[in-house]
Amino acid sequence: MPCPSSCPPGLLALMAPGLALMATFSLPSQAGDRRALPVEKPPGVKGRTLILLDVNTKSPVRIISENFLSLQLDPSIIHDGWLDFLSSRRLVTLARGLAPAFLRFAGKRTDFLQFHNVKNPAKSRGGPGPDYYLKNYEDDIVRSDIALDKQKGCKIAQHPDIMLELQREKAAQMHLVLLKEQFSNTYSNLTLTARSLDKLYNFADCSGLHLIFALNALRRNPNNSWNSSNALSLLKYSASKKYNISWELGNEPNNYRTLMGRSVNGSQLGRDYTQLRSLLQLIRTYSRAHLYGPNIGRPRKNVVAFLEGFMKVAGGTVDAVTWQHYYIDGRVAKVTDFLKTRLLDTLSDQIRKIQKVVNTYTPGKKIWLEGVGMTSAGGMNNLSDSYAAGFLWLNTLGLLASQGIDVVVRHSFLDHGHNHLVDQNFNPLPDYWLSLLYKRLIGPKVLAIHVAGLQRKPRPGRVIRDKLRIYAHCTSYHNHNYVRGSITLYIINLHRSRKKIKLAGTLRDKIVHQYLLQPYGKDGLHSKSVQLNGQPLAMVDDGTLPELKPRPLRAGRTLVIPPLTMSFYVVKNVNALACRYR
């Protein structure tokens, strides 16, 4: 778009609501004033960029789910034993911090999961199970360590240190088995007992999370239709316990041929989903339960064709259409990968492909990104669980919200790999703290931003696009520290130099609260610890989450964004019309 004659030389005007823009661009709003913001060269700025920022406060451009940032647990936690520790008070506290959210129980091993309606298979066989050394502590825990949470009636445990140490040893051994299965693409069957399902549901319910359970879709009849007998057993048991659960069928069904040598096309899966919907309607507890799918992989040509076949048959059956995405091959990732804008933008093309198919068959149907991770193959230590991975994660949240994706499910809350939010010592990792800040500060209403920048002597070919990414939302209504009408900005600075932002228009001369998240310690971008406004973040000694204290900035002050950082800014008392009402 050509620049108006009134603009300073070198100033361009572009528009992309809610998307990050390079500092040398101007972004007017699609709805409202199309004039670029007036930019004056401030005294003393030589060769630097001054960014002027305003937000359209009249109406939101998107409204996403209250459960937008949600969580996933992989069925591998049955295999490595961590499912037995979901009652940990510390884990429940960490999960509660991210509520409200969905908890999706699904992953590669979903389609190898069998439900057995027995409380303890080891005892029914007359002998000890493979984790017998942990079972020795079971009675003691039941008698002395499991307490009743009076507020919610939840079973919460304080596990002895010796139990946790033994479990970590077991999990380390199982980690090698799980990796071997993953790289060979051959998976062993898993058994989910009634007792294990009770533990899973207890964790979700106590944490304020809504459980979504993915059923095994690879149980097939000779005619390749879905065999629902085992699923029916699970549904009946869950209904007898009055468990409030939503459902899915299968995980990444476009890859079934490589998993089992037996393919299921989109139309067949659509018929299977129709069968599952009919099954749910026969059970009073689940007659109105939500159903999501098909959870396809990256939308390449064959996968898009799979989705089209599914949507023709079952587009009206599911409550939201789901797919999953992993950015990097975890076996070859390096820290500089997380700083590449080209990588950050790979998701945009996928969103367009999915939206095109969905809008063709069921216009307006909600779309979810389920099973998103920074790296595949379980991730890499000191990379996908480090501060550097947060650039991809925060940009994913901003990009999806601005494009109207209703929910994003993070893989995983806790598992055997390195894509998780919480490690095996139950300590929160950098992406957990980033997610906690997002939950505390970001509301579901997405706002359009206006950015104008001035750069002295721009050199073609040397301009680095999209390394300063800015998103804006109404501040969360659940945060009682801020009155309705406040606005929260979150900013990713991938530049290796600091950037200055001057708030303009409706944001001018307002008090701002800064939440600056930086790596803590000598490891830099590889760090697994973070600091907020200079103070290291960690759980309090009594097992509670710390208070996230902002740094107040005086009204009218220029925001200084340090290099290679992520930050949130709450602009108080804007009285934004878009943010006054829920």
N, C-alpha and C positions, 0 to 999 in steps of 0.2 A: 504494500500500500504506500503510495507516495506521501511524503511528509508535507503538511500544509506549509505555506510560505511563512507563516508566523513562527515556525519552529526554528530553533537554533540549528546551525549547519551540523550535519552528521547524525541528526536525530531521526530515528525510524519509529513508526507507530504500528504496533501489532496487537492482536487480542487473542487470549486463550484463558478463559475463566479458570481461576484456581491453579493454573500451571505455573511452574517456576520459569522465570525468564532471566536472560542474561542482563547484566547491569547496563549494557549499552542500548537497551530497547525500551520503548514506551508501550504500555498496555492500556488502552481505553476499554471501557465496559461495553458488552454487547447490548445490555439493557440500560439505557440512560445516556448520559453525556458522552459523546464520541470524541470530544476534544482532548488532545493530549495535555497533560499537566504542564503548566508553565515551568520552565527550568531556567534557573539563573546560575551562572558559574560562581560558586562561592569564592570569597577571597582566600588566597593561600593554597588552593588546590592545584597542584601541578602534576599532570600525568595520572591523576587518580580519578576514580569514578564516584560520583555522588548519586545515590539512588533515592528518588522520591517515591513514597509509597502511600497509596490510599486504598480504601475498600468500599465497595458498593454496599451500603448498609440498608438499602430499601427492601430488598427481597433476596432470599437465598437462590442460588443457581441449582443446588441439589439438596435433597434431604435423605440421609442415609439411616440405617437401622441404629437403634440404641445399642444393639449388640454388634456394631460394626467390627470392632476388633475382638475376635474370638479365638479359641484355642483348640488344639488337637492333641490327643493321646494315641500313640501307636499300639496295636495289639501286642507288639513285642514285649510290652511290660508284663505280660503273662509269662512269657518265656524266660525273661531274666529276673523275675521275682519282684519287680518294683510295684506291681499292683497291690501286693500285700502291705505296702507302706503308704498307700494313698490316704490313710487315716491320720497320718502325721500332722500334729498341730501346726508345725511350721509350713508344710506344704499347703494345708488348707488356708492358712493366713495369707500366703503368697497368692493363691488362686482367688481368694476373696478380694484382694486388691484390684483384680482385673475384671470383677463383676460390675454390671451385668454382661454376660457373654454366653455364647454357645460353647459346649464342649463336645467336639466330634471325636468319637472313638472309631478310628479307621486308619488304614495304611496298607502297605504291601501285603500284610498277612491277613487282611480282612477275609479274603476268599479261601483261606485255609483254616478258618475258625469254626469249631463245632461246639454247640451248646449241649451240656449234659446236666440234667436236672437232679444233681446230687450235691449234697453240702460239702463233702470231703472225699474225693476219689481215692486218696491214699488209704483212708480208714476202710472204705468199702472194699478195697482190694485185699485188706488184711495185712498190709505192710506199709513201711514208710515211703513217702514220696521222694523225688530227687532232691528236694531241699529239706531233708529230714533234720539237718542240724539247726535249721531255723524253727522247725516245728517244736523243738524242745522248749522253746521260750513261749510258745503260744498260750498255754494255760496261765502262765504268770502274767502275761500282758492282759489277757481277758480279765483276770482278777484285780490287778493292781494298777495298770497303766491306761486302760481305756476309761475315760471319764465321760459324763453326759454334759453336753453343752446345753444349759438350761434354756437358752434363747431359741434354739432351733431343734433341739432334740437330736443332735448329731453325735455319732461315735467318733471321738477324737482321741488319738493315742500319743503318748510320750514314750517313744521306743527307747529301750536301753542302748547305750553306746555300743555294747558288744554285738547286739543284733544288727545295728547299722554297719558295723565293720565287717561282719560276716556276709551281710548282703552285698556290700561293695565288692568283696572278694568273689562272690558268686557271679555278680553282674559282669565283672571284668573277664571271667572265664567265658560266660555266655556271649559277651561282646564279640569274641573271636568267632564263635559259631554263627552268630547273626551276620557278621560281615562275610563269612564264607558263603552263606546262603544268598546274600545280596549280590555278590559278585558272580556267583555261578548261576544266579536266577533260578535256583531250585529251593523251594521252601517246604519245611515240614509242617504237619498239621498241628494246630493248637486246640486245646480244650478249655472252654470257658465254663466253669461250674456255676451253679446257682449262687454259691457263696461268693465267688469272684464278682459276679454281676452285682450282688448286694454291695460289695465294697466299692465298686465303680460308681454305682448310683449314689451311695452315701457321700462319696467325695464330691460329686457334682452338686448334689442338693445342699450339702453343708457349705459349699463355696459360693452358692448363688449362681450356679451355671446351669444351663438347660442342656441335658444330654441328647446328642444325636448319635444313634447307633447304626452302623453300616452292617447289614446282613451279608452272609456269604452268597454270592451269585454264581459260584462255580459248581454248586451242587446241581447236576444236570440229569434229566431223564434221557432215555435212549433217543428220543426225537429232538434233543437239544433244548427242550423247554426247561424252565427253572423248576427244580424239585424243592418245594416249600415246606417239607415235613419238619426239618430241623428248625427252620425259622418259626413255624407255628408253635413248636414246643417252647421256644424262647418268648414268643409273644404272649402265650398263655401264662407262663410263669410271671412275666413282668406285669401283666394285667392283674394277676392274683395279688401282687404286692402294691397295686395302684401306682406304679411308677409312671411319671409324666415324661415320656420319651418321644422324640421325633425319629424318623427312620430314613435310611438310604439302602440301596442294594448294590453291593459291589464297590470296587475301587479301581479306577483307571481301566475300564473294561476293554478299551481299544488295544490293550497289551496282552489279552488272554492267550493268544496263540503262542507268544514267547514264554508264558508262564506254564501252560498246560498242554500246548500243542493242539488246543481246541478253541476255535474262534467263535465269538458271539457278535453278530452284526448289530447295528443300531436299531433296526426294526425289531429284531428278536428281543433285545434288551427293553425296548419300549413295551412289548407285550408282557415281559416279565414284570415291569413296573405296574402295568395295568392289573396283573394278577395279584401283586402285593397290595395294591390299593383295595381291591376287592376283599382280600384277606383281612386287612385292617378294619374294613367296614363291618365285618362279621363279629368283631370283638368290641364290645361296648366302650371299653376304656380308650380304644384307639380309633373309634369310628370317625373322629375328626382330627386325628393326628396329622402333623405335617410330614410331607414326603419330599425329599430333595434328591437331585441327580442330574445327569448320569456320572458326574465326576470324571470326565475325560481328561486325558493328558494335554500336552501342548498342542494347540490347534493347527497342526500341519494339514496338508491336503487330504490325506486319508482319514484323519481324525475329524475334520470338518464334515466330510461325507458321512462319518459315523453319527455325528451330532444331528445332521439333517434327517437321517433315517429314524433316529430316536424321537426327534421333535414331531415328525409326521404322525407317529403313533401315540406318543405319551406326553406331548408338549402341554396338554391341558391337565395332565395327571399330577405333575410335580408342582410344588409351591415355589420353587426357585430352581434355576438351571445352574449347574456347578461345573467348574473345571479347576485344574491345578497347574502350578507353575514353579519351576526351580530355575534360578538364574544361571548358576555356574556348575560345571562338573567339579565336584568336590575333590577329585583326585589330582587336579592340576591347578587349583586356585592359588592365587597369591594376593597379598594385601593390596597391591595396586589395582587389582580387578575391581575392588569395591569402590574405586574412585572414578571409574570410567563412565562418562555420561552416556556413551553409546550403550553400555550394559543397562543402565538405569532406564533407558527408553525402550528396551525390548518388549516391555509389557504392553506398551500403547498399541502396537500392531495386533497383539493377541486380543486385547479388549475389543477392537474394531471387528475382528473376525467373528468373535463369539456374539457380539451384539447384532451383527448383520443376520446371522442365522436365526437367533432368537426372535428378532423383530419381524422376520419373514413369516414365521409360523405362529408366534404368540406375542404380538406387540404389547409392550408394557410389562412383560413377565420379569420378575426380579432375577438378577444374576449375582452369583456368589463366586468368589475365588477361594476354593478350599485347598488346603494342603500346600500353602505357599511356604517356601523355604529359601534361604539365601544360597545354599549349595545342595546338590544332589549327592547320592552315595553316602548319606549319613553325615556329610560335612567334614571339615578338617579342624583339628585342634589348633587353637590360637589364631584361627581365622574366622570361621563362621560363628564362633562363640565369643568374638572379640568386639571391641568398640567399633572397629572398621566396618563390621557387618551392619551396623546401625544405619549407615547412609542408605543402603539398599532398603532396609526395613521401613524407615521413616518415609522415604520417597515412595515406596509401594503404598503406604497408607494414604499419603497425599494424592497420588495419582489416581488410585482407585476411587477415592471419595469424590474427586473432581469430575470423574467420568461416570458417576452414578452407580458404581458397583455397590450393592447393598451391604454385603458382609465379606470380610476377609478372615480366613481361618489360618492361624499360624501353626505350622508344624515345626516344633512340637513343644508342649509345656515341659515335659520331662521324658527323656528316652535314652537309648543307648548311644546315640550319635553325638554330633556337635552342633546341631541346628536348634537346640532347645533354649528355653528361657531360664531354666533352673538346673544347676548341675547336681551331681550325685551326692554332694554334701548338703544338698538343699539350700545352697546359696544362690541368690539371684545374680544373673549375668547381665552385661550391659543392655541387651535388648529387652530384658525384663524391666529395668528402670525406665527405659525409653517408652515402653508400653504403659507403664504405670503413670508417667507424666501425661501421656496421650489420653488415657482414661480420665485422669483427674481434671484436665484442662479443656479437652476438645468435645464440643457438642455435635449433634447430628446435622446441623445446618451449615452448608458449605457456601462461602461467599466469594464473589468475583473480586479480584485484586486489580489495581491500576499501578503499573510501575513505569517510571520514567528515569532514564539515566543519562549522564553527560560524561563523555570521555574525551580527553584531550588527545589529538593526533591518533585516531584509531588506525591501526594498520591491518589491511585485509590479509587474511590468512593467519593472523596471530590472535584474532578474537576467539576466546574460548566460550562457546555457547553453553547456556544452561548449567553453569557451575554454581550459580547462586539460585536456589530453588525456594520459592516462597508460597505458602498456602495460608488460607484464612478460613476460620470457622467462628460461629457463635461460641462463646465460652460455655462449658458444660453447665446445665441447669442443676446438676447434682453437687456442684462446688459452691458451698454456701459462703465462701470467702469473697465472692464477686456477685454483684447485683446483676439482674437480667439486663441485657443491653450491652454487656461487655463483649469484647472481641479478642480471640486468641490467634496470633500469628505463629507459625512454626517455620523455621528457616534452616536450610542445609547449605553450608558454605564449603564447597569443594575446592575453592581457590587456596593457594598456598600463601595468600596475603589476606589481611583483614579487609572487610568491606563496611562502608558507612551507609546507613539508611536514615533518611529524614522522613518522619511521619507527616503527611500532608492532608489537606481536606478535612474530612470528618474526624481524622485521628490527630489532628494538629493540637499541640499544647495539652495533651491528656497525660495523666499519670500512667506509667507503664511498670509492670512487674516482670522482671527478667528471670528465666529459668535456663541457665547455660549449662549444658551437659558436655563434659570433657573427659578424656581418659585420665585415670589416676595411676600414678606410679611411673617407673622408668621404662615400661614397655611401649609407651605411646599408643599407636593405633592397634597394636597387638594386645593391649591391656584387657583383662577380664574384670577390671574394677573401674568405676567411674566416680566423678565428683560433680556435685551440683553447686554452682556458684562458688567453687573453690573448696567445698566441704565434701569429703568422701562419703559415699552412700553405702549403708549396710543396715541389716536388720538390728533392731534394738536388743539389748541383752535379755529382755523379758519375752523375746520372740515376736514382737509386734513390728509393724512397718514404721519407718521414721517419718517425721513430718517433713514435707517437701517445702522448704522455706524459700520464698522468692527474694530477689534483690530489687528493692524499689528504685526506680529511676525518676529523677525530677521531670516535671512536665516540660515538654519542648526539647528535651535532650536528644541528640543524635544517637541512634543505636549503632554501636560498634560491634561487628560480628567477627570474632576471631577466626583465623584460618582453620580449615579442616575440623569444623565443629557443627553440632546440632543444637538448636536453641528454641525456646518457646517464649513468647512475649504476650502477656495479657494487657490489653489496652482498656483501662477502667473507665466506667461512666461515659461510654460513647453514646448511650441511649439509642442504640441501633434499632430501628423499627423491625428489622428482620429477626432480631434476637429477643424481643420483649416477651413473646408468647411461645409456648411449646408447640 
